[in-house]
């Protein structure tokens, strides 16, 4: 049988079967994964809102939706997805390239290496949509998802050709304590300045610290 590469796809959080903390847990700000083994330190303390698992032809995917809230309103979102290769006859697991929603509001795209693992990452501006199906687990718990601009950092890596890990962290631009614009053009990377630039720099520092904390060489 011809070997085919497994492609790791971003899944809608409402699909699949509800699952628990299998293979992943967060204590205070430390995230620990057992499959694959890695740890990282998060920018904030998060609580689990929803999780699911989905079994495909060649892979098994687990996804977790976490939030940090204040006064019943979402301030930060964290989505962690892990795909395991389950078919030994299939090719190595793979992941699609990171792509921004718009080039004008992508501020950073690069790669780094932690141990033997290559990590791709990106920072961009996005808009939270409270009507999105993926965010309904939050809304159904009576927590507001504001329709605001949010800064988002994404990172992904392949672990020993057996696992694909994707982490998306986003934060409401109004939660930094600055008076920022709600006009998208003011956030374009060629124009960004003032309080918008301050918010971006604060987010970038938090995201890069999280990425730098990744440890894939757990004894």
C-alpha positions in Angstrom: 0.0 0.0 0.0 1.3 3.4 -0.9 2.3 5.4 2.1 0.7 8.7 2.5 1.7 11.6 4.8 -0.8 12.4 7.6 -1.8 16.0 7.5 -2.7 17.6 10.8 -5.8 19.8 10.3 -7.2 22.5 12.5 -10.5 21.1 13.8 -13.7 22.8 14.9 -13.9 22.5 18.6 -17.5 21.4 18.7 -16.8 18.3 16.6 -15.8 15.0 18.2 -16.3 13.4 21.5 -16.0 15.1 24.9 -12.9 14.1 26.7 -11.0 14.9 29.8 -7.4 15.8 30.6 -5.9 12.8 28.8 -2.3 13.4 28.2 -2.4 17.1 29.1 -2.7 19.2 32.2 -2.2 22.7 33.5 -1.2 23.5 37.1 -1.1 27.2 37.8 0.8 28.4 34.7 2.7 25.3 33.8 1.4 23.1 31.0 2.6 19.5 30.9 2.0 17.1 28.1 2.8 13.3 28.3 2.1 12.5 24.7 4.3 13.9 23.3 6.4 14.8 26.4 6.9 18.6 26.7 6.3 21.4 29.1 5.9 25.2 28.8 5.0 28.1 31.1 1.9 30.0 30.1 1.5 33.8 30.2 -1.5 33.5 32.6 -3.5 31.0 34.6 -6.2 29.4 32.5 -9.2 27.1 33.2 -10.5 24.4 30.9 -13.8 25.1 29.2 -14.1 22.3 26.7 -12.1 19.4 25.3 -12.7 16.8 22.6 -11.1 14.0 20.7 -11.5 12.9 17.1 -10.3 9.7 15.5 -9.3 9.9 11.8 -8.1 7.2 9.4 -4.4 7.7 10.3 -4.4 9.9 13.3 -6.1 10.7 16.6 -6.6 14.3 17.6 -7.1 15.8 21.1 -8.1 19.5 21.5 -8.5 21.7 24.6 -10.1 25.1 24.9 -9.0 27.2 27.9 -9.8 30.8 28.9 -8.8 33.5 31.4 -11.8 35.6 32.3 -12.6 38.7 34.3 -16.1 39.6 35.4 -17.6 36.9 33.2 -15.8 38.3 30.1 -13.1 36.5 28.2 -9.7 38.2 28.2 -7.4 35.5 27.0 -8.0 32.3 24.9 -5.7 29.3 24.7 -6.3 26.4 22.2 -4.1 23.4 22.3 -4.3 20.6 19.7 -2.3 17.4 19.6 -2.5 14.9 16.7 -1.0 11.4 17.2 -0.1 9.1 14.3 -2.0 5.9 14.7 -1.4 4.1 11.5 2.2 2.7 11.3 1.8 2.1 7.6 1.2 5.8 7.0 3.9 8.3 6.3 5.3 10.7 9.0 2.7 13.1 10.4 2.8 16.7 9.0 1.3 20.1 9.6 0.2 22.8 7.2 2.2 26.1 7.1 1.1 28.9 9.3 -0.8 31.5 7.3 -2.0 34.9 8.5 -5.6 36.1 8.0 -4.1 39.2 6.3 -0.5 40.0 5.5 -0.9 43.6 6.6 -1.6 42.6 10.2 1.0 39.8 10.5 3.8 41.2 12.6 6.1 38.3 13.0 6.7 34.9 11.4 9.7 32.8 12.0 11.0 29.5 13.3 13.3 28.4 16.1 14.7 25.1 17.5 14.2 23.6 21.0 16.4 20.5 21.4 15.7 18.4 18.3 12.3 20.0 17.6 11.8 22.7 15.0 9.1 25.2 16.0 7.2 27.5 13.6 5.5 30.6 15.1 3.6 33.7 14.1 2.0 36.8 15.7 -0.9 38.6 14.1 -4.1 40.6 14.7 -7.4 38.8 14.5 -11.0 39.4 15.5 -12.8 37.3 18.0 -16.3 36.2 16.7 -18.7 35.3 19.6 -20.9 33.6 17.0 -18.2 31.2 15.9 -19.1 27.6 16.5 -15.6 27.0 18.1 -16.4 29.5 20.8 -19.9 28.3 21.7 -18.6 26.2 24.7 -17.6 29.5 26.3 -20.8 31.4 25.4 -23.0 28.5 26.7 -21.4 28.8 30.1 -22.6 32.4 30.3 -19.1 33.9 29.6 -19.0 36.8 27.1 -16.6 36.6 24.2 -16.3 40.3 23.2 -16.3 41.0 19.4 -13.0 42.8 19.7 -9.7 42.7 18.0 -7.3 40.3 19.6 -3.5 39.7 19.3 -2.8 36.1 18.5 0.4 34.0 18.7 0.5 30.6 17.1 3.2 28.0 17.3 3.4 24.5 16.0 5.9 21.6 15.9 6.3 18.0 14.9 7.7 15.6 17.5 9.7 12.7 16.2 7.4 12.4 13.2 4.7 10.9 15.4 2.9 13.9 16.9 1.8 17.3 15.6 1.3 20.0 18.3 -0.5 23.3 17.7 -0.9 26.1 20.3 -2.9 29.3 19.7 -2.9 32.0 22.3 -4.8 35.2 21.9 -5.6 38.2 24.1 -8.2 41.0 23.8 -6.4 44.2 22.7 -8.5 46.2 25.3 -7.1 44.2 28.2 -3.6 45.7 28.1 -4.5 48.9 29.9 -3.9 51.1 26.9 -6.4 53.2 24.9 -6.2 51.4 21.6 -8.1 51.9 18.3 -10.9 49.6 17.1 -10.0 50.5 13.5 -8.1 47.7 11.8 -6.0 50.0 9.7 -4.4 51.5 12.8 -3.1 48.0 13.5 -1.4 47.5 10.1 2.2 46.6 10.6 3.4 49.5 8.5 1.3 52.0 10.5 1.2 50.6 14.0 2.3 53.1 16.6 1.4 54.7 20.0 -0.7 52.6 22.3 -1.3 50.0 19.7 2.5 49.4 19.4 2.7 49.2 23.2 0.0 46.6 23.3 1.7 44.6 20.6 5.1 44.8 22.3 3.6 43.6 25.6 1.9 40.7 23.8 5.0 39.8 21.9 7.1 39.6 25.1 4.6 37.3 26.8 4.3 35.0 23.7 8.0 34.8 23.2 8.6 34.0 26.9 6.0 31.2 26.6 7.7 29.8 23.5 11.2 30.1 25.0 10.0 28.1 28.0 9.2 25.0 25.9 11.1 22.0 27.1 11.0 18.9 24.9 13.8 17.1 26.6 12.0 15.9 29.7 13.9 13.1 31.4 
